[in-house]
Amino acid sequence: MRYAVTGTSSALGTALGLALAVASEAAVVASAPLKTPDPLRASVVSVRITGQEWNWRTPWAKQAPWNRVVTGLVVPGPRILLASAAIGNHLLIEVQKLGRDERWPARVRLADVEGPLALLEVDDPSFWTGLGPLPLAETVPISGEVKVYRWIRSGQFDAATANVRQVRAARHGLSRVSLPSLEMTSAMEGGDSEVVVGDGKALGLVTSRNGDALTAIASPILRQFLKDASEPTYPGFARAGVAWQEMTNPALREDLGLRPGEGGVRLTRILPHGSGAGVLEVGDVILSVGGVEIDPTGQFEHPLYGRLSCALLFTEGHRPGDALDLGILRNRERLSVKITLRRMLPEQEEIPPYVIGRGPDYAVVGGLVFQELTGPYLAAASEGGRRPAPRLLIAVDREGAIPNPERPRIVVLTSVLPDAANLGFQDLRDLIVTTVNGKPIGSLPELRRALASPVGGYHVVEFLPGQGRGRLVLDVAEVEASRDRVKNLYGVGSGAD
């Protein structure tokens, strides 16, 4: 199925033309693929994404729908490869080719926010007529001129020269994974999703722009993603799950027992759901990864791209499940240990850094709005030049990525909808909840269970000390009486308790 955007005065002629075009293209597909004079134009397509985000300040509502046009690359399958964070909360995906107005519906075959990369499929075979994949380069240049390509709204195939500044480790979109990336400069105006090409091969997909600076995921990672996508179970990207400090201070180096000229970084945090859990310890000095030595700043000498962050040694060319040898210094003793690489999902963390494909879970009790603390909520709290409550930022810094079996989530009183049931509490917001009705709270399900057991006809909510209000008490009868009133006055949805 496909359709076109046309004016009413030419609708009849357009309909006849479309019918003839469909019949003609069907005949071409049945015989042999159409030869396109320019393989670049045949490999680059436009992808129109319509989506809608949730409103994390008022979690029963959604924000206005948005529309974004990004550039996709045709890859074998045939499929379309995207490097865009727009995939996730999408409602509709349409694709266009060769600068034409016709649009075909597409669907997501696979998406990984840690890329951020996605594969699209188009079921209508007529879409693929005249299109073909462009080879993905095995390596990328560290300098020199390349080209960036995209289709623009006028139907023109836009091209510009870009200059490669360096290859470095970078994160893209919401990802926490460092990937080999091209840093470039270009005079091309607007856009942030072009295809980078050199010597007739795709070198990368642009993910961001800052002035004239472009950043693209390099083609070796695109190749790795496509290979992994062909597996029966997609493995995702591996992460070390550790934090470290540099070892440039002479006194610190001597105290730990490092030799003159020896590199390495000292571990300051080991995440229990990361690759180093159960093997590495805080205070260990990582000297080498997979036989590659690390310098005192956490860099290593890449054979092709120069000095890069050692975070790449856990990702590039590896996948979750792979074993990796590490050389470490522990208590002045040099050891060789082996870790098994893991994929680290956001829902494994106490404060999920992003939430994709669903809205916030919430509870409204007597006008009090409770949510679990997440990255999207913090982002919403900082909109309009506001600053998130320092207590929430401290919680993220201290505990954010560390799962706690006793408290898997941090529950926050995010706001109060003024009502007779909550008199005196209407200015409260962004308070971390510790107990409800005497029961420890580590998730919204625990909060809901605690609310089923009021204390002497009252709901008693206690907060983390030092937040200004230590205790909040609601009359259970008033809460029940306010239920429908709050829903009707504030348009609260079905998530209210």
C-alpha positions in Angstrom: 0.0 0.0 0.0 1.2 3.5 -0.8 -0.3 6.9 -1.1 0.6 10.4 -2.3 0.1 14.0 -1.1 -1.6 15.9 -3.9 -3.8 18.9 -4.6 -7.6 18.4 -5.3 -7.4 20.0 -8.8 -5.3 17.1 -10.1 -6.7 14.3 -8.0 -8.3 12.4 -10.9 -5.2 12.5 -13.0 -3.0 11.6 -10.0 -5.2 8.6 -9.2 -5.0 7.4 -12.8 -1.2 7.9 -12.8 -0.9 6.0 -9.5 -2.9 3.1 -10.9 -0.7 2.9 -14.0 2.4 3.3 -11.9 1.4 0.5 -9.6 0.7 -1.8 -12.5 4.0 -0.9 -14.2 6.0 -1.4 -11.0 4.4 -4.7 -10.3 5.4 -5.9 -13.7 9.0 -4.7 -13.1 9.2 -6.5 -9.7 7.9 -9.7 -11.3 10.6 -9.6 -14.0 13.8 -7.9 -12.9 14.8 -5.0 -10.5 14.9 -1.6 -12.1 18.4 -0.3 -12.7 19.0 3.1 -11.1 21.7 5.2 -12.7 22.8 6.6 -9.3 23.4 4.0 -6.5 23.6 6.8 -3.9 20.0 8.0 -4.6 18.9 4.4 -4.7 20.3 3.7 -1.2 19.0 6.8 0.7 15.4 7.2 1.7 13.3 9.6 3.8 11.5 8.3 6.9 8.6 10.3 8.4 8.0 9.5 12.0 4.9 10.6 13.9 5.0 10.1 17.7 3.7 11.3 21.0 5.4 11.6 24.4 3.8 11.2 27.8 3.6 14.2 30.1 5.7 13.1 33.1 4.5 16.1 35.2 0.9 15.1 34.7 1.3 11.4 34.0 -2.3 10.7 33.0 -1.9 13.0 30.0 0.1 13.0 26.8 1.9 15.8 25.1 1.0 17.1 21.6 2.0 14.7 18.7 5.2 15.4 16.9 6.5 14.7 13.4 10.1 14.3 12.3 11.7 13.4 9.0 15.0 11.5 9.2 17.2 9.8 6.7 17.4 6.0 6.3 19.9 3.7 4.6 18.8 0.8 2.5 20.5 -2.4 3.6 20.2 -6.1 2.5 16.9 -7.8 3.4 15.8 -5.5 2.0 15.3 -3.2 5.0 16.0 0.3 6.1 18.6 1.2 8.8 18.1 4.2 11.0 20.2 5.9 13.6 17.6 7.9 15.4 16.2 8.3 19.0 12.8 9.1 17.4 11.9 5.3 17.3 10.2 4.2 20.5 7.2 6.3 21.3 6.2 6.4 17.6 2.6 6.1 16.3 3.2 6.0 12.6 6.2 5.5 10.3 6.1 6.3 6.6 8.8 6.1 4.0 9.5 7.9 0.8 12.0 7.2 -2.0 13.8 9.0 -4.8 12.4 12.4 -3.9 8.8 11.4 -4.7 5.7 12.4 -2.8 4.4 8.8 -2.5 4.5 7.4 1.0 4.5 3.7 2.1 3.8 2.5 5.6 6.7 0.9 7.4 7.1 -1.0 10.7 9.9 -1.5 13.1 11.6 -4.9 12.8 14.2 -4.2 15.6 15.1 -1.1 17.7 17.9 -0.7 20.2 17.9 2.6 22.2 21.5 1.9 23.2 22.5 2.5 19.5 20.3 4.3 18.9 19.7 2.1 15.9 16.6 0.6 14.2 15.6 -1.6 11.3 12.5 -0.9 9.4 10.5 -3.2 7.0 8.2 -2.2 4.2 5.7 -5.0 3.2 4.7 -3.5 -0.2 7.2 -4.9 -2.7 6.6 -1.9 -5.0 8.5 0.3 -2.6 11.7 -1.5 -3.2 11.6 -1.1 -7.0 14.6 1.1 -8.0 16.3 0.9 -4.6 19.4 -1.0 -3.6 21.8 -1.2 -0.6 25.1 0.7 -0.4 28.0 -1.3 1.0 29.0 -0.5 4.6 32.7 0.3 5.0 34.7 -2.0 7.2 36.8 1.0 8.5 36.4 4.7 8.5 38.9 7.5 7.8 40.4 9.6 10.6 40.7 12.7 8.4 39.9 14.0 5.0 36.8 14.9 3.0 33.6 12.8 2.9 30.1 13.4 1.6 26.8 13.6 3.5 23.5 12.9 1.7 19.8 13.3 2.4 16.5 13.9 0.6 14.9 17.3 1.4 11.2 18.2 1.3 11.4 19.7 -2.2 12.4 16.3 -3.6 16.0 17.3 -4.2 18.9 15.0 -3.3 21.0 17.2 -1.1 24.7 16.6 -0.8 27.4 18.4 1.1 31.1 18.0 1.8 32.2 17.2 5.4 35.6 17.1 6.9 36.5 14.3 9.3 38.1 15.7 12.4 38.6 12.5 14.3 37.2 9.1 15.3 36.3 9.0 19.0 34.2 7.1 21.5 30.8 8.8 21.9 27.3 8.1 23.2 24.3 8.9 21.0 20.8 9.9 22.0 19.7 8.3 25.3 22.4 5.6 25.1 24.9 4.8 27.8 27.1 2.8 25.5 30.2 4.4 24.0 30.6 3.6 20.3 33.2 4.4 17.6 31.9 7.6 16.1 32.9 10.0 13.3 33.4 13.7 14.3 33.0 16.0 11.3 32.4 19.6 10.3 30.1 20.6 7.4 28.4 23.7 6.1 25.2 21.8 5.4 22.3 23.6 7.1 19.8 21.9 9.3 19.2 18.2 9.7 20.9 15.7 12.0 20.4 12.3 10.3 22.3 12.2 7.1 24.2 9.3 5.5 28.0 9.7 5.4 29.7 8.3 2.3 33.2 7.9 1.2 34.7 6.0 -1.8 31.2 4.7 -2.7 30.6 3.1 0.7 28.5 4.2 3.7 30.8 5.4 6.5 28.2 6.2 9.1 24.8 7.7 10.1 24.6 11.1 11.6 22.8 11.3 15.0 23.5 14.9 16.1 24.6 18.4 15.0 26.0 21.3 17.1 26.6 24.3 14.8 28.7 23.0 12.0 29.8 19.9 13.9 28.3 16.5 13.0 28.6 13.3 15.0 27.8 9.9 13.3 27.8 6.3 14.4 30.7 4.7 12.5 30.0 2.0 9.9 31.8 -0.8 11.9 29.1 -0.5 14.5 26.4 -0.5 11.8 27.9 -3.7 10.4 27.9 -5.2 13.9 24.3 -4.2 14.5 23.1 -5.8 11.2 25.0 -9.0 12.0 23.6 -9.2 15.5 20.1 -8.5 14.1 20.3 -11.6 12.0 20.7 -13.8 15.1 17.6 -15.7 16.4 17.9 -13.6 19.6 19.3 -10.2 19.3 22.1 -9.8 21.9 22.4 -6.0 22.1 25.4 -4.0 23.1 27.7 -5.0 26.0 28.8 -2.6 28.7 31.4 -2.9 31.4 29.2 -1.5 34.2 32.0 0.2 36.1 33.2 3.7 36.9 36.8 4.6 37.3 39.2 7.4 38.2 42.4 8.4 36.3 45.8 7.5 37.7 47.8 10.5 36.9 48.6 11.5 40.5 52.1 10.3 41.5 51.2 9.7 45.2 48.1 7.7 44.3 50.1 5.6 41.8 52.8 4.9 44.4 50.2 4.1 47.1 48.5 1.5 44.8 51.8 -0.1 43.7 51.9 1.0 40.0 55.3 0.8 38.3 56.9 3.8 36.7 55.4 4.2 33.2 52.6 1.7 33.9 49.1 2.7 32.9 45.7 1.7 34.3 42.6 3.2 35.9 41.2 2.6 39.5 37.6 1.3 39.8 35.3 3.4 41.9 32.0 1.6 41.3 31.0 -1.9 40.2 27.3 -2.1 39.1 25.7 -5.4 40.3 24.0 -5.9 36.9 27.1 -5.1 34.9 29.8 -7.2 33.2 32.3 -6.7 36.1 29.9 -7.8 38.9 31.2 -10.7 41.0 34.7 -10.5 39.5 36.0 -7.0 39.9 36.2 -5.0 43.1 36.2 -1.3 44.0 39.8 -0.3 44.3 41.0 -2.7 41.5 43.2 -1.1 38.9 42.4 -2.3 35.4 45.7 -2.6 33.5 44.6 -4.2 30.3 41.4 -5.4 28.5 41.6 -8.3 26.1 45.4 -8.0 26.1 45.3 -4.2 25.2 47.1 -2.0 27.7 45.3 1.1 29.1 47.1 4.4 29.9 46.6 6.4 33.1 43.8 8.4 31.6 41.7 5.4 30.5 42.7 5.6 26.9 44.2 2.9 24.6 45.9 2.9 21.3 43.5 1.7 18.7 45.3 0.2 15.7 43.3 2.3 13.2 42.0 5.3 15.0 44.6 6.4 17.6 43.9 7.0 21.3 40.3 6.2 22.3 38.4 5.5 25.5 38.9 2.0 26.9 35.1 1.8 27.2 35.2 0.7 23.5 37.2 -2.4 24.4 34.1 -3.8 26.0 31.8 -3.1 23.0 33.6 -2.9 19.7 33.8 -6.4 18.2 32.2 -8.0 21.2 28.7 -8.9 22.2 27.0 -9.9 25.5 28.0 -13.5 26.5 31.5 -13.1 25.2 34.4 -13.8 27.7 37.0 -11.1 28.1 40.4 -11.3 29.9 41.4 -8.4 32.1 44.7 -7.7 33.7 44.2 -6.0 37.1 46.2 -4.8 40.1 44.5 -5.8 43.4 46.2 -5.1 46.7 49.6 -4.7 44.9 49.2 -8.1 43.3 48.9 -8.4 39.5 46.1 -10.8 38.5 44.5 -12.1 35.3 40.7 -12.4 35.6 37.9 -13.2 33.1 34.5 -11.5 32.9 31.5 -12.3 30.9 30.0 -9.4 29.0 26.5 -8.4 29.7 23.8 -6.2 28.2 22.6 -3.7 30.8 18.9 -2.8 30.4 17.4 0.4 31.9 14.7 -1.4 33.9 17.5 -3.1 35.9 18.4 0.2 37.5 16.9 1.8 40.5 16.3 5.0 38.6 15.7 3.9 34.9 17.5 6.5 32.7 14.8 6.2 30.0 11.4 4.7 29.5 10.4 3.7 26.0 7.0 2.5 24.6 4.9 3.1 27.7 3.8 6.0 29.9 4.6 6.6 33.6 3.0 4.4 36.3 1.4 6.6 38.9 -1.0 6.7 41.8 -3.3 9.5 42.9 -4.5 9.3 46.5 -6.5 12.1 48.0 -5.0 14.4 45.4 -1.4 13.3 46.1 0.4 12.2 43.0 3.1 9.5 43.4 5.5 8.2 40.8 8.7 6.1 40.6 11.7 8.3 39.9 12.9 8.0 36.3 15.1 9.9 33.9 12.1 11.2 31.9 10.6 12.6 35.1 13.8 14.4 35.9 14.0 15.8 32.4 10.4 17.1 32.7 11.1 18.6 36.0 13.9 20.7 34.4 11.8 22.0 31.5 11.2 25.8 31.2 14.5 26.6 32.9 13.5 25.0 36.2 15.9 23.0 38.3 15.0 19.6 39.6 14.9 19.3 43.4 18.5 18.9 44.7 17.4 16.0 46.8 16.4 14.1 43.6 19.7 14.9 41.9 21.5 13.7 45.0 19.5 10.4 44.9 20.5 9.9 41.3 24.1 10.6 41.9 24.3 8.3 44.9 22.1 5.5 43.9 20.8 5.9 40.4 22.2 2.9 38.6 22.6 0.6 41.6 19.8 -1.8 42.0 18.7 -2.5 45.6 16.7 -5.7 46.2 15.1 -4.1 49.3 14.2 -1.0 47.4 14.1 -1.6 43.6 12.7 1.9 42.9 12.6 5.3 44.5 9.0 6.5 45.0 8.4 10.2 44.9 5.5 12.5 45.9 5.7 14.5 42.6 2.9 17.0 43.2 -0.4 17.6 45.0 -3.7 18.4 43.3 -5.4 20.8 45.7 -8.5 19.4 47.4 -10.2 19.4 50.7 -8.6 16.1 51.5 -5.1 17.4 51.4 -5.4 20.8 53.2 -2.0 22.1 54.3 -0.1 19.8 52.0 -0.9 21.5 48.7 2.6 23.0 48.1 4.5 19.7 48.5 6.4 18.3 45.5 9.4 16.1 44.7 9.6 14.4 48.1 11.2 10.9 48.4 8.8 8.5 50.2 10.2 6.1 52.8 7.2 4.5 54.5 3.4 4.5 54.1 1.3 3.3 57.0 4.5 2.0 58.7 5.5 -0.1 55.7 8.8 0.5 53.8 8.2 1.7 50.2 10.4 0.6 47.3 8.0 0.6 44.4 4.5 1.8 43.5 3.0 -1.8 43.9 4.4 -1.6 47.5 2.7 1.8 48.0 -0.6 0.5 46.8 -0.4 -2.5 49.1 0.4 -0.3 52.0 -2.6 2.0 51.3 -4.8 -1.1 51.8 -3.8 -1.1 55.5 -4.5 2.4 57.0 -3.6 3.1 60.6 -6.5 3.9 62.8 -8.5 5.5 59.9 -5.6 7.5 58.6 -3.0 7.2 55.8 0.5 8.1 57.2 3.2 9.0 54.6 6.7 9.6 55.8 9.5 11.1 53.8 13.3 10.9 53.7 14.7 13.1 56.5 15.9 16.6 55.6 13.2 17.3 53.0 11.3 19.9 55.1 8.2 17.8 55.7 8.8 14.6 57.6 5.2 13.3 57.8 1.9 13.6 56.0 -1.4 12.3 57.4 -4.7 11.9 55.4 -8.1 11.0 56.7 -9.1 7.7 54.9 -12.8 8.8 54.8 -11.8 12.1 53.2 -9.6 10.3 50.7 -12.4 8.1 49.6 -14.8 11.0 49.3 -12.3 12.9 47.2 -11.7 10.1 44.7 -14.3 11.0 42.0 -14.0 14.7 42.8 -10.3 14.8 42.0 -10.7 12.7 38.9 -13.4 15.0 37.5 -11.8 18.3 38.5 -8.3 17.5 37.2 -9.1 15.1 34.4 -7.1 12.4 36.0 -7.1 9.1 34.1 -7.7 5.5 35.0 -4.2 5.2 36.7 -5.6 7.0 39.8 -6.0 4.7 42.8 
